[in-house]
C-alpha cells in the first residue's frame, strides 16, 4: 500500500510538472526573449540581457504606439456596436417565442464554424467592391461579425437568468414595460453584459486573420505588428508585443471571473 501510494504521488507530481511546463514554458520563453540582447543555440538562456528592445519598441521606431491605438480604438468601437445589437437581440431571444428562433441563435455561430482563411478572403473581395478594404470601418465590421457569437449568446444567457416574475411584479405595481426593462432587467443582467463586453473586447484585440485580409496595408493592429516582427525574425519585438497583448487578457479574465456567474453559464444554449 505504501509503495502504491508513493508511485501515485510521484505520477501526480510528474503530471503537474509536465502541465506546468507546457503552460508556463512558452510564457517564460517569451519573457526571456523580450529582454534578450544575444541568444544563440545551444545556450539555454540568453547570453546577454538588456532593455534595448523595450526602449526601441516604445521609442516610435517600431510603430507600436499607433498599432496599440488602432487596436484599442477598434476594440472599443466593436464593443459599443455589439452592445447596441446584442442587448435588444438578447432580450428578444430570452423573453419571446418566434419562428426560427433556434436557427437565428445558431446563425451567430456560423462565423466561428468554418475555416477563417477562405471566409475572410471572400469577405475581403466583397469589401474591395464596396471600398471598405483597408479602412477602419471595414476592420470594425469584420471584428463585429466574429464577436457577435460572444455578444449575443452571453447577453441572452444574462437576460434568461433574470426571473420573469420580477418583471411581472414591476408591471403589476404600475411600471411600464420599458421602465421595467431599464429599472429591473438591465440592472440585474448588468454583470452578464459586462462579461459579454469583455469577451468581445478581447476577441477584437487579438483578432488577426480578418484584419490581415481586410485591413492591410493601411490598418495595422498589435497582432499584425507581432506577425510582421515574427516573419522578420525579430523575436524581441514580437515577444514584447505578445506580452502587451497578454496583459489585458489576464486582467480582464480575472474581472470576468467575478461577473460571469454560474447562472449565466447554465442559461447558455438555444
Buried (B, 14 or more C-beta within 10 A) or exposed (E): EEEEEEEEEEEEEEEEEEEEEEEEEEEEEBBBBBBBEEBEEEEEEBEEBEEEBBEBBBEEEBEBEEBBEBBBEBBBBBBEBBBEBBBEBBBBBBBEEEEEEEEBBEBBEEBBEEEBEEBBEEBBEEBEEEEBBBBBEBBBBBBBBBBBBBBBBBBBBBBBBBEEEEBEEBBEEEBEEEEBBEEBBBEBBEBBBBBBBBBBBBBBBBBBBBBBBBBBEEBBBBBBBBBBBBEEEBBBBBBBBBBBBBEBBEEBEEEBEEBBBEBBEEBEEE
